[in-house]
Amino acid sequence: MARKSMRDKMREKLGDRTKESHKSRNSGGGIKNAFDPDKMGEVNTWWAGGGDHIIDIIPYFAGENDPHNKEGEPAYVLDIEIHQYVGPMEEMVVCPEQFGNPCPICEESRKLNREGADYKKVVKPLKPKRRAIYNVIVRDGGEMEKKGNQVFEIAHFFMEKHLAKIAKDPRGGGFTVFSDPDEGKSISFERTGTGAENTGYAGHRFVERPEPITDDELEAAQCLDDLIKVLTYDEIYEIFWGKGKDGTEDDRDDRDDSDDEGTDDRDDDRDEERTEDEKEADAEEEAAAEEKEEPPKRGGKRGGKRGGKRKATCPHGGVIGEDIDELPECESCEMYDPCADIADAM
């Protein structure tokens, strides 16, 4: 009865999590990661090589470091924001702002943006990138499948955004709870290209599982947020500014003063942010209409031509491309996508 109760609880909560992921799918793996090395000794990790793959996503119970789920609730993905290549050691740093705590990197990013720094070269690299981390069993056959549960980290844009989209029934409005251990689906996709410049993930679709997830497979799933390393403000400050810098309280106060507007309007352009291995997918998204949930609305004067973007104006009194994420209306603005495109091109 205990095992059945666990499955019933997962089925109820995982459906809600699938719906939430669909709503936030447009909010903006490698050697470097934000895992705590002290906790990864016995944990297998998986990197998707080129070609076709089939995986099962295995649900787990969230811990205390999950920004979207309460501790003890069933979850299937750790949807998390990470600052990449921070400081001289190019470390990966979990952004504390998603937990409601101040972040020295985000403070500096907003400060530089307000001072007019180059958005693409200076401001954007400081923003956290949205990552998705899963427990997976790779159903490709052979030795990989024999490894059982593995931890899979990937850019949110490459996996969770696609899964959240196809999980919604376009007719009935319901959702495919693909992570349900009894009634869920396997996931098929293809990794294309090689290297940082042309890697892509495509062809995401659900396929029938030959059998439910077993109890042993469920119990082998990791509490994913327990594996990440969450640092304090001072620890992040030291990494960001370098070991030799004077990290006195006065220095931090000077930077905090430039951030008095708060953090509610922080980096909501996650869909526009890309790691190096997402560049090809980013270009593909602009070119393919189906990658846009709501294509930028174009009036008759702009005629739908690409050059029309230069004539776009901010409907809320800001400067399009320059004031992105600085106004409270940015989050729901219908001109957000073209504004972000212009910001990226500046």
C-alpha positions, 0 to 999 in steps of 0.5 A: 500500500505504501508504494501505491500511495507514493505513485498516487501522490506523484500522479496528482502533483506531476500533472500540476507541474507539467501545466506549470512548465507549459506556462513558463516554457518561453521564459528564457550540459557540458563539462562545467556544472553547478553540482556539488562535487562532494555529492556526485561521487556515486551519481552517474551523469549522462550527456546526449551524443549525436543521433537519436535517443529515447529516454524515460524521465524519472520523478523524484521528491523535491528537497529544500533547494528547489525554487519551484516545488515545496520540499517533499513534493513530487517533481520531474525536473529541476528548473533552475537559473545558473550564472555561467563561467563566473570569475577567473575560474569560470565557475557555474553559480546557482543564482540566489535571486530565484530563492528571494536572496540578493545576487552580486552578479545580477546587481552588477548586470543591472547596474551596467545596463543602466549605465549604458554598457554594451548589452550583448557583450557586457550585460547579457553574459552576466545574466543567469541561464535557464537550465533543466536537470532530470533523472533519466533512464536512457532507453537506447539499449546496450550498456547505457541502459544498464547504467540505470538512473542518470542525471541529465543537465541541458539548456531549458530551451533544448529540452523542457521548452519542447516537452512543455509545448508538446505535452499540451493537447491542442484540441482538448486542452489537457496535458500528457503527464509524461513523467507519470511512472505508471501512465507516462511516456518515453521521450524521443529526440535527436541531437544534431551537429557538433561543437559549440556553434551548431549543436541542436536538439530536434524531433521531440515526441512522446512514444509509448512505454513498453512497461511502467517505471519499476519501483527500483527505478523510482527509488534510484532517482536522485533528489536533484536540488540536493546535488547542486551547490548553493552559495552565499552572497559573500561566496559568490561575490568573491568568485565574481570579483576575484580572490585578490579583490577587496570585498569589504561591506562598503564596496558591496553597499556601493553596488547595492545602491544602484539596485534600489529598484529591487529584483522584481523586474530582473532577468525574465528574458530567459528565452532569449538567453543562450549558452554557446551551445544554443546559438544554432537553436537560437537562430533556428527559432527566429527563422521558424515560425513554429518556434514562436508561440506568438509571433511579433505583431506587425502593423501595416506600416511594417509589412512583416519584413525583417527590416521592420524591427528597426521601426518598432517602438516601445508601447510603454514609453521606454526605448525599445532594445535598451530598456528591456526588463527595466519597466514593470510592463516588460514581462507581459509586453506583446513587443517583448520578442522584437525588443529582445531581438533588437537588444541582442543586435545592439 
